[in-house]
Amino acid sequence: MGIYIVLMGVQGAGKGTQAAILKEKLGLPHVSTGDLFRAMNTLDTPLAKRVQDLMEAGELIPDDVTNEMVEDRLSQDDARRGVILDGYPRNPGQAQFLDNLLAKKGESLTVVPVLELDRETAIKRAEGRRYSPDKQRVYNIYFNPPKVAGKDDVTGEELVQRDDDHREAVERRIDLYYEQTAPLIEYYENAGLVARIDADQAISEVAVDVFAAIARRLMD
Ligand code: AMP
């Protein structure tokens, strides 16, 4: 059996940060549908253009496109032992698709850690995010600023912001989270998979709680 983790939580709760830690410690791939869509930005096709427009507005990409991309990613060799999903599933249709996909492989979800954070903090965390140009380091202008404002600590290069981290798109993504994604928590709760975690703690404290949730499920 592989380890299949779905990280849930509102934008800004720290899913990406925790996924990176899990990836390093567990040696499983981090599958972020947002990152996969952002990687399409370099393509000059009608689909890539549509994806880019929807993302910039903070809207969701249609389920058929998203599900196909996830199916493709999970069929790759490095995903044999499991994956850390971040940003997927985002609505009941996607959750159903994922359940079926895993069932076809004789697998099932291991645990769904839900990173809980209030709306106002979430907005500030998402809107304040800045990255080094190679996306290796993440800062936050409010909570985790670089040593020199606007510059990467390591290379001194100008920090960049995601195209959809402006306030309007952040609020739209957060609204969609409460409307469409939060109801999934109940779906997974009924399956006994949910572990609620306080995301308003230090990164390492959140990570300890996430690992404890995984360990508990593996020992069931
Ligand atoms: P994220 O990085 O998870 O905040 O995702 C950024 C954007 O990618 C979203 O606002 C959507 O436009 C798109 N996206 C990411 N994951 C999904 C998904 N599971 N379903 C639909 N759209 C998605």
Residues whose N, C-alpha, C, O or C-beta is under 5 A from the ligand:
A	BS01	AMP	T33 G34 D35 F37 L54 M55 G58 E59 L60 I61 T66 G87 Y88 P89 R90 R173
